[in-house]
Amino acid sequence: MTTSTGPWWRDAVIYQVYIRSFADGNGDGVGDIAGIRSRLPYLKSLGVDAIWINPWYKSPMADHGYDVADFREIDPLFGTVAEAEQLIEEAHRHGIRVIPDLVPNHTSDQHAWFQAALAAGPGSGERERYVFRAGRGPDGTEPPNDWVSCFGGPAWTRLPDGEWYLHLFAPEQPDLNWEHPDVRAEFESILRFWFSRGVDGFRIDVAHGLIKHPELPDLPPGPEVAAEGPRQHLDHPHWDRDEVHDIYRAWRRVADEFPGDRSFVAEAWADTPQRLAAYVRRDGLHTAFNFDFLMSSWDAKDLRAVIDDSLAMLGAVGAPATWVLSNHDVMRHPSRYGRRVVKRWVANEPYRPEGPLDLELGTRRARAAALLMLALPGGAYVYQGEELGLPEVEDLPEAVLQDPVWERSGHTDRGRDGCRVPIPWAGRSTPYGFSAEGATAEPWLPQPPGWADLGVAAQTGDESSMLELYRTALRLRRAHPALGDGSLTWLDAPAGVLALGREPGFVCVVNLSAEAYRLHEDASVLLASGPLEDGLLAPDQAAWLAV
């Protein structure tokens, strides 16, 4: 932990484990709980405070676990509940907290509730737990409204009995009706089930999407979010509705039943920092991902504005900021930053790269961005492989693509598989230590042939490597009294340079300009993202200073 005296979650560095791609303990080519357990010493040596694990529940895997058939069972692909309990215990012995993913917006179509709803038919009580409606048009042959799936195509599927059901994601993921008391009671029970087994909190998937407008109106006309300039919240029929906060106030009360500062982090896409802050009021959730920071352009003015707005709005409700650069749903940031023009993109829209990739440039910027992120007040999330400098795999053969976005988009959007390729650990050839020794199964997604030098073993001990940069930064962050929770002060700097001070005695400088920047001669360099020559900070580099 850092030196903060507040709850652990206010300044924690949390490592995201995309379980399928982290470590394969049984040799079947898919990551699992055994693999996570085997890598706990690595996570401890990296210096993280907690791990967030993507869904591990029983699932048909139509969306790689985000279609949950049973929230109280672990999918056999990953292990068992007993193994999960053992992982939690072992992680705690290493000083690492465990935060599973929770998916409350929808279930799998194989969930017992949905199967009962199908069997019971129109007008039944079982169907009231989901969003079933009659269609529009002659004989009800048109969907109930014009809502679209996040994965492409309509958000409605018609059953043979004539009714339609809502799925804001894949058809295998029917949306729950959160106005129904059974749904609310069931999820509070699920929270208690896992809290009683020692988990330290939950990451909430699609936290902004649970409540739908009772009349299910068509979508509002025009773009939902302006790409530039001030944004105003629209009364959207299924995103970020005010009534969702009643659910999270009830969840906060459940978390408070258990000792140890159990906490929630929301995946909440909101139009403005003010809307995001509503999720983390004192009686609501604890933290929320800061996607504005993730979506920022590589531009000093844009980054500073996002940092200021985030700290102001979250601070007004007493919540800390959480900073994130990559996750399992977006292009890895070395490949975003490796385009000469890196533009802000719009919430709830996929990132579409523009121009050729300069990976050397992207990696240099990623190193600088890491030091900026870890210097900011609050907490931070590190996506597995980020600490290795892994780029997006942009040339996966079409035949291996598995993200439902690929099929639902009519093969026009390659989806998110490129950031989900199994990470390298050791060795000169695939699977690079990802699978247990002697395994014959290939990794579930193919790894690039050039990843040998990006593995953990290859980077360990190399002071110039991305891995050692992260290890050193996390060690300093834990030890330095200025870092973690708190506040910052912007210092005078030329255009294109960000300089922020934190008390006592710490300065972070990031050079986003095209010219080298001379560091103050009285400052002592704690860490730099690249080599310094004659006290000059080169373009696209960052430094931590003691003053």
C-alpha positions in Angstrom: 0.0 0.0 0.0 0.9 3.6 -0.3 1.3 5.8 2.8 -2.4 6.8 2.8 -4.3 6.3 6.1 -7.7 6.0 4.3 -9.4 2.9 3.0 -7.1 0.8 0.7 -9.3 1.4 -2.4 -8.6 5.1 -2.4 -5.1 4.8 -3.8 -4.7 1.1 -4.8 -3.0 -0.1 -7.9 -5.2 -2.9 -9.2 -4.0 -5.4 -11.9 -6.6 -6.6 -14.3 -6.4 -10.3 -15.0 -8.2 -11.3 -18.2 -8.4 -14.9 -17.0 -8.4 -16.6 -20.4 -5.1 -15.0 -21.3 -3.1 -14.6 -18.1 -1.7 -18.0 -17.3 -2.8 -21.6 -18.2 -2.3 -24.0 -15.3 -3.7 -27.2 -16.8 -2.3 -27.0 -20.3 -5.6 -26.7 -22.3 -4.6 -23.4 -23.9 -6.9 -21.3 -21.8 -6.0 -19.4 -18.7 -7.5 -20.5 -15.4 -7.5 -20.1 -11.6 -4.5 -22.5 -11.3 -2.6 -20.2 -13.6 -3.4 -17.1 -11.5 -2.3 -18.9 -8.4 1.0 -19.9 -10.0 1.7 -16.2 -10.8 0.9 -14.7 -7.4 4.6 -14.3 -6.6 5.1 -12.3 -9.9 2.2 -10.0 -9.0 3.6 -9.4 -5.6 7.0 -8.6 -7.0 5.3 -6.2 -9.5 4.0 -4.3 -6.5 0.2 -4.3 -7.1 -2.3 -4.0 -4.3 -5.2 -6.1 -5.8 -6.3 -8.1 -8.8 -9.5 -7.6 -10.8 -10.5 -10.9 -12.4 -12.8 -10.9 -15.5 -15.8 -13.2 -15.2 -15.0 -16.7 -14.0 -18.6 -17.9 -13.5 -20.3 -20.8 -15.2 -21.0 -19.7 -18.8 -21.6 -21.0 -22.3 -18.9 -18.5 -23.3 -20.9 -16.8 -26.1 -19.1 -13.6 -24.8 -16.1 -15.1 -23.0 -17.8 -15.3 -19.7 -19.9 -12.1 -19.7 -22.9 -14.4 -20.5 -23.3 -15.9 -17.0 -25.4 -19.1 -16.5 -24.8 -19.4 -12.7 -23.2 -16.6 -10.6 -22.5 -19.0 -7.7 -20.5 -21.5 -9.8 -17.0 -21.3 -11.4 -16.9 -22.4 -15.0 -15.1 -25.8 -15.3 -12.9 -24.1 -18.0 -11.4 -22.0 -15.1 -11.7 -24.3 -12.0 -14.0 -24.7 -9.1 -15.4 -22.6 -6.3 -13.0 -24.4 -3.9 -10.1 -23.3 -6.1 -11.4 -19.8 -6.1 -11.5 -19.8 -2.3 -8.0 -21.1 -2.3 -6.9 -18.4 -4.7 -8.4 -15.7 -2.5 -6.7 -17.1 0.6 -3.3 -17.3 -1.1 -3.6 -13.9 -2.6 -4.4 -12.4 0.8 -1.2 -14.1 2.2 0.7 -12.3 -0.5 -0.9 -9.0 0.5 -3.1 -8.9 -2.7 -6.8 -8.3 -2.6 -9.2 -10.0 -5.0 -12.0 -8.3 -7.0 -14.1 -10.5 -9.3 -16.2 -9.1 -12.1 -20.0 -9.0 -11.7 -22.4 -8.8 -14.6 -25.8 -7.5 -13.4 -27.2 -6.1 -16.7 -27.9 -9.5 -18.2 -27.6 -13.2 -17.9 -26.8 -16.0 -20.3 -29.8 -17.4 -22.3 -28.9 -20.7 -20.6 -29.5 -19.2 -17.1 -32.2 -21.1 -15.2 -34.3 -18.0 -15.0 -34.3 -17.4 -18.7 -34.9 -21.0 -19.5 -37.9 -20.9 -17.2 -39.2 -17.8 -18.9 -39.0 -19.4 -22.3 -40.9 -22.4 -21.0 -43.6 -20.4 -19.2 -44.6 -18.3 -22.3 -46.0 -14.9 -22.8 -47.7 -13.1 -19.8 -46.0 -15.4 -17.3 -44.3 -14.2 -14.1 -41.1 -15.8 -15.1 -40.9 -13.5 -18.1 -41.2 -10.4 -15.9 -37.7 -10.9 -14.7 -36.4 -10.0 -18.2 -37.6 -7.5 -20.8 -40.1 -9.2 -23.0 -42.4 -7.2 -25.3 -44.8 -7.6 -28.2 -43.5 -6.4 -31.5 -44.7 -3.5 -33.6 -46.1 -3.5 -37.1 -48.4 -6.0 -38.7 -48.6 -9.2 -36.6 -45.9 -7.8 -34.3 -43.2 -8.6 -36.8 -41.1 -5.5 -36.1 -39.0 -5.0 -33.0 -40.6 -3.1 -30.1 -38.3 -0.1 -30.7 -35.2 0.9 -32.6 -32.6 0.1 -30.0 -29.4 -1.4 -31.3 -27.0 -4.0 -29.8 -23.6 -2.8 -28.7 -22.3 -5.8 -30.7 -24.1 -4.8 -33.9 -27.6 -5.4 -35.2 -30.9 -4.9 -33.4 -31.2 -5.2 -29.6 -34.2 -7.5 -29.9 -34.7 -11.1 -30.8 -38.1 -12.6 -31.6 -39.2 -16.0 -30.2 -41.3 -18.6 -32.0 -44.3 -17.6 -29.7 -44.2 -14.1 -31.1 -42.7 -12.1 -28.2 -39.4 -10.3 -28.4 -36.7 -10.1 -25.7 -34.2 -7.3 -25.2 -30.4 -7.9 -25.4 -28.2 -4.8 -25.4 -25.3 -7.1 -26.2 -25.5 -10.5 -27.9 -28.8 -12.4 -28.3 -27.3 -15.0 -25.8 -27.3 -12.2 -23.2 -30.9 -11.2 -22.4 -31.3 -8.1 -20.3 -32.7 -8.4 -16.8 -35.6 -6.3 -15.6 -34.2 -4.4 -12.7 -37.6 -3.1 -11.7 -38.5 -6.6 -10.5 -37.9 -7.3 -6.8 -36.6 -10.9 -7.5 -33.7 -9.5 -9.6 -32.7 -7.0 -6.8 -32.9 -9.7 -4.1 -31.0 -12.2 -6.2 -28.0 -10.0 -6.8 -27.8 -8.9 -3.1 -27.7 -12.6 -2.3 -24.9 -13.1 -4.9 -22.9 -10.3 -3.3 -23.2 -12.0 0.1 -22.3 -15.4 -1.3 -18.9 -14.1 -2.6 -18.2 -11.6 0.2 -18.6 -14.5 2.7 -15.9 -16.3 0.7 -13.4 -13.5 1.1 -13.5 -11.4 -2.0 -12.6 -7.8 -1.4 -15.0 -6.1 -3.8 -16.5 -6.3 -7.3 -16.0 -4.6 -10.6 -19.5 -3.9 -12.0 -19.9 -4.5 -15.7 -22.1 -2.0 -17.6 -23.0 -0.3 -14.3 -24.7 2.4 -16.2 -27.1 0.1 -18.1 -29.4 -1.6 -15.6 -32.4 0.7 -15.7 -34.5 1.2 -18.8 -37.1 3.8 -19.5 -40.4 2.2 -18.5 -42.0 3.0 -21.9 -39.0 1.8 -23.9 -39.1 4.7 -26.4 -37.0 4.9 -29.5 -33.5 6.3 -29.3 -33.1 10.1 -29.3 -32.1 11.6 -32.7 -28.6 12.7 -33.4 -25.3 11.8 -31.8 -25.5 10.8 -28.2 -22.3 12.5 -27.2 -20.5 15.4 -28.9 -16.9 14.6 -29.8 -15.7 18.2 -29.0 -16.7 20.8 -26.6 -19.1 20.8 -23.6 -21.4 17.8 -23.3 -24.9 17.7 -21.9 -26.6 14.6 -20.5 -29.5 13.4 -22.7 -32.4 11.5 -21.3 -31.2 8.3 -22.8 -33.7 5.4 -22.6 -31.3 2.7 -21.4 -27.9 4.3 -20.5 -27.1 6.2 -17.3 -30.6 6.7 -15.9 -30.9 8.3 -12.5 -32.8 5.4 -11.0 -29.8 3.1 -11.2 -28.3 4.8 -8.1 -31.0 3.3 -5.9 -29.6 -0.2 -6.8 -26.1 0.8 -5.8 -27.1 2.4 -2.5 -28.6 -1.0 -1.6 -25.4 -2.7 -2.7 -23.3 -0.3 -0.6 -25.3 -1.4 2.5 -24.6 -5.0 1.7 -20.8 -4.3 1.4 -20.9 -2.5 4.7 -22.2 -5.6 6.4 -18.7 -7.2 5.9 -15.4 -6.2 7.5 -12.3 -5.0 5.7 -13.4 -2.1 3.5 -15.1 -4.2 0.8 -15.5 -2.0 -2.3 -17.0 -1.6 -5.8 -15.7 -0.1 -8.9 -18.1 0.8 -11.7 -17.7 0.4 -15.4 -19.9 3.4 -16.0 -19.8 5.3 -19.3 -21.2 8.7 -18.6 -21.5 11.8 -20.8 -19.8 14.2 -18.3 -17.6 14.0 -15.2 -20.6 15.2 -13.2 -22.7 12.3 -14.4 -19.9 9.9 -13.5 -19.5 11.4 -10.0 -23.1 10.5 -9.3 -22.1 6.8 -9.1 -19.6 7.4 -6.3 -21.4 9.6 -3.9 -20.8 8.7 -0.2 -23.8 6.3 0.0 -23.2 4.8 -3.4 -20.3 2.9 -5.1 -16.7 3.5 -4.0 -14.9 4.2 -7.3 -15.6 4.3 -11.1 -13.3 3.9 -14.1 -12.1 7.2 -15.5 -12.7 6.5 -19.2 -12.2 10.2 -20.1 -8.5 9.7 -19.2 -8.3 6.6 -21.3 -9.9 8.2 -24.3 -7.8 11.4 -24.2 -5.7 12.4 -27.1 -1.9 12.6 -26.6 -2.1 16.3 -26.0 -1.0 18.3 -23.0 -4.1 20.6 -23.0 -6.5 17.7 -23.4 -4.9 15.6 -20.7 -4.8 18.5 -18.2 -8.4 19.3 -18.8 -9.5 15.7 -18.2 -7.4 15.5 -15.1 -8.7 18.7 -13.7 -12.4 17.9 -14.5 -12.1 14.4 -13.0 -10.5 15.5 -9.8 -12.9 18.4 -9.3 -16.1 16.4 -9.9 -15.1 13.3 -8.0 -13.6 15.3 -5.2 -16.8 17.2 -4.8 -18.5 14.0 -3.7 -15.5 12.8 -1.6 -14.5 10.0 -4.1 -11.0 9.4 -5.4 -10.2 9.3 -9.1 -9.1 6.0 -10.8 -6.9 6.2 -13.8 -6.6 3.6 -16.6 -4.8 3.4 -19.9 -6.0 0.0 -21.3 -8.4 -2.8 -20.7 -9.9 -5.9 -22.3 -12.3 -3.8 -24.4 -10.0 -1.3 -26.1 -6.9 -1.2 -28.3 -3.8 -1.4 -26.2 -2.4 2.1 -25.6 1.1 1.6 -27.2 -0.8 1.0 -30.5 -3.1 3.9 -29.9 -0.3 6.3 -29.1 1.7 4.9 -32.0 -0.3 6.9 -34.5 1.0 10.3 -35.3 -2.4 11.9 -34.7 -4.1 10.5 -31.6 -7.6 11.9 -31.3 -10.1 11.7 -28.5 -12.8 9.3 -29.3 -16.4 9.1 -28.3 -17.8 7.2 -25.3 -19.5 3.9 -26.2 -17.9 4.0 -29.7 -15.0 1.7 -30.7 -11.6 3.2 -31.2 -10.7 3.2 -34.8 -7.0 3.9 -35.5 -6.0 6.3 -38.1 -2.7 6.1 -40.1 0.3 3.7 -40.0 1.6 2.4 -36.7 4.9 3.6 -35.3 5.3 1.2 -32.4 8.6 2.8 -31.3 6.7 6.1 -30.9 3.8 4.4 -29.2 6.0 2.6 -26.7 7.9 5.7 -25.9 4.6 7.5 -25.2 3.2 4.5 -23.2 6.2 4.7 -20.9 5.6 8.4 -20.3 1.9 7.9 -19.8 2.6 5.2 -17.2 4.6 7.7 -15.1 1.9 10.3 -15.5 -0.9 7.9 -14.5 1.0 6.6 -11.4 1.8 10.1 -10.3 -1.8 11.3 -10.2 -3.9 11.4 -7.1 -6.1 8.4 -6.5 -5.9 4.8 -7.7 -4.8 3.2 -11.0 -5.5 0.1 -13.0 -2.9 -1.9 -14.9 -4.2 -4.2 -17.7 -2.2 -7.5 -17.9 0.7 -7.2 -20.3 0.6 -3.4 -20.1 3.7 -3.7 -17.8 5.4 -5.6 -20.6 4.7 -3.0 -23.3 2.5 -5.4 -25.3 1.0 -3.8 -28.4 -2.3 -4.6 -30.0 -2.2 -7.7 -32.2 -3.7 -6.1 -35.3 -3.1 -8.9 -37.8 -4.9 -11.9 -36.2 -6.2 -14.1 -39.0 -9.9 -13.8 -39.5 -10.3 -17.5 -39.0 -9.3 -17.2 -35.3 -11.4 -14.2 -34.3 -13.8 -15.1 -31.5 -15.2 -11.8 -30.3 -19.0 -11.8 -31.0 -18.6 -8.2 -32.4 -16.9 -9.8 -35.4 -20.0 -11.9 -36.4 -22.6 -9.4 -35.2 -21.0 -6.6 -37.3 -21.1 -8.7 -40.5 -17.3 -9.0 -40.4 -16.8 -5.2 -40.5 -15.5 -4.8 -37.0 -12.7 -7.1 -35.9 -13.7 -6.7 -32.3 -11.5 -6.9 -29.2 -9.5 -10.1 -29.6 -6.3 -8.0 -30.5 -5.9 -6.9 -26.9 -6.8 -10.3 -25.4 -4.0 -12.4 -26.8 -2.4 -14.6 -24.1 0.6 -12.8 -22.6 4.2 -14.1 -22.8 6.2 -15.2 -19.7 9.3 -17.0 -20.9 11.0 -18.8 -23.8 11.7 -18.0 -27.4 8.6 -19.6 -29.0 4.9 -19.9 -28.4 3.3 -20.3 -25.9 6.1 -18.3 -24.2 5.4 -20.0 -20.9 1.7 -19.1 -20.9 0.7 -22.8 -20.6 2.0 -25.3 -18.1 5.3 -27.1 -19.1 4.6 -30.0 -21.4 1.2 -28.7 -22.6 0.3 -29.6 -26.2 -2.7 -27.4 -26.7 -2.2 -24.1 -28.6 -3.2 -20.9 -26.8 -6.8 -20.0 -27.5 -5.6 -17.0 -29.6 -2.3 -17.2 -31.4 0.6 -15.2 -30.1 2.8 -13.2 -32.4 6.2 -14.7 -33.3 8.0 -11.6 -32.2 6.9 -11.6 -28.6 9.9 -13.5 -27.1 11.7 -10.3 -26.1 8.6 -9.0 -24.4 8.2 -11.9 -22.0 8.6 -11.5 -18.2 11.8 -13.5 -18.1 13.4 -11.6 -20.9 12.6 -8.2 -19.3 13.4 -9.0 -15.7 16.6 -7.4 -14.7 16.8 -5.2 -17.8 16.7 -1.7 -16.4 15.6 -0.2 -19.7 12.6 -2.6 -20.1 9.0 -1.6 -19.6 8.6 -4.2 -16.9 11.4 -2.8 -14.7 10.0 0.7 -15.3 6.7 -0.4 -13.9 8.3 -2.3 -11.0 10.4 0.8 -10.1 7.5 3.2 -10.4 5.2 1.0 -8.3 7.9 0.6 -5.6 8.5 4.4 -5.5 4.8 5.1 -5.5 4.3 2.8 -2.5 7.2 4.4 -0.6 6.9 8.1 -1.4 4.7 10.0 1.0 3.5 12.4 -1.8 2.0 9.7 -3.9 -1.4 7.9 -3.8 -4.5 9.7 -2.5 -4.4 13.4 -2.2 -4.2 16.5 -4.4 -1.9 18.1 -7.0 -0.7 21.5 -8.0 0.1 22.4 -11.6 3.5 24.1 -12.0 4.5 26.6 -14.7 5.7 24.9 -17.9 5.8 25.8 -21.6 3.1 24.8 -24.0 3.1 21.0 -24.5 4.7 20.2 -21.2 2.8 19.0 -18.1 4.4 19.6 -14.7 2.5 18.7 -11.6 3.7 18.9 -8.0 2.6 16.8 -5.0 3.5 17.4 -1.4 5.9 16.7 0.1 8.7 17.2 -2.4 7.6 15.4 -5.6 7.2 16.6 -9.2 6.2 14.8 -12.4 7.1 16.3 -15.7 5.7 15.0 -19.0 6.9 16.4 -22.3 4.2 16.2 -25.0 5.8 18.9 -27.1 8.1 18.5 -30.1 11.1 20.1 -28.4 13.3 18.9 -25.5 12.6 20.4 -22.1 15.3 21.3 -19.6 14.6 20.0 -16.1 15.2 22.2 -13.1 18.9 21.8 -12.2 18.1 21.7 -8.4 15.8 18.7 -8.8 16.9 15.1 -8.3 15.7 12.5 -10.8 13.9 9.6 -9.1 12.8 7.9 -12.3 12.6 8.7 -16.0 10.8 7.0 -18.8 13.8 7.3 -21.1 17.4 8.4 -21.0 18.2 11.9 -20.0 21.0 13.8 -21.7 22.4 16.9 -20.1 19.2 17.4 -18.0 17.0 17.4 -21.1 13.7 15.6 -21.2 13.1 14.5 -24.8 9.7 14.7 -26.5 7.3 12.0 -25.4 9.2 11.3 -22.2 8.4 11.8 -18.5 10.4 12.1 -15.3 9.7 11.9 -11.6 11.7 14.4 -9.6 12.5 15.0 -5.9 12.5 18.7 -5.0 
